[in-house]
Each structure stands twice: as C-alpha cells, then as structure tokens.
Amino acid sequence: MLGNIAIISSGLTLDQQRLEASAHNTANLNTRPSAVLRSEAREGVQGGVEGGMVAGEGPADPVVESVEQITLSHQATALKKTLQTQSDMVGQLLALEA
C-alpha cells in the first residue's frame, strides 16, 4: 500500500519536469532559434514513471503550451487528492491496529 505513495511521487516529479519544459518553451516563444523541450515518460523499474527532457521538433506553439500548463495544474491537484486519500487510508488502518 505504501508503494502507491512512491508511484504518486513519481507522477508529481514527472509533472514538474513537464512544467519546466513548458515554461522554457513559453519563455522562448519569441527567441529564434530556440530548442523546444519536451518531457518523455516511461514506466519506471520499480513502478511509477520516469521522465527525461528531450529536444522537440519545430517552434513552440503558445496554445499547446497553455493547454499543457492548465492540464498539469489539474493533474497535480488530482495527484495531491490521491495522496491525501492514501494517507487517510493508512491512518485509518493504523488506528484499527491500535
């Protein structure tokens, strides 16, 4: 059950990387030439996800970057709620054992 916390944590870490890439792309919208950054995700060895930054193709699209940032905000909120629920469940189980 505690493994779920590691999975949620890896998701939050990946979201942070994706947000950093989007922030870079947004900051460099008017800078030519500028490498567009993307965050690629893959399944982690111990579960969860791992990510890394890679150079993307073409110029950054401000609409795509805005949607990415809004999506990441909602995803981080959902992961936070999942983490809180997991914490509450563990607390209840420990209370039952006491």
Residue, then its C-alpha position, 0 to 999 in steps of 0.5 A: m500500500l505504501g508503494n502507491i505513495a512512491i508511484i504518486s511521487s513519481g507522477l508529481t516529479l514527472d509533472q514538474q519536469r513537464l512544467e519546466a519544459s513548458a515554461h522554457n518553451t513559453a519563455n522562448l516563444n519569441t527567441r529564434p532559434s530556440a530548442v523546444l523541450r519536451s518531457e518523455a515518460r516511461e514506466g519506471v523499474q520499480g513502478g511509477v514513471e520516469g521522465g527525461m527532457v528531450a529536444g522537440e521538433g519545430p517552434a513552440d506553439p503558445v496554445v499547446e503550451s497553455v493547454e499543457q500548463i492548465t492540464l498539469s495544474h489539474q493533474a497535480t491537484a488530482l495527484k495531491k487528492t490521491l495522496q491525501t486519500q492514501s494517507d487517510m487510508v493508512g491512518q485509518l488502518l493504523a488506528l484499527e491496529a491500535 
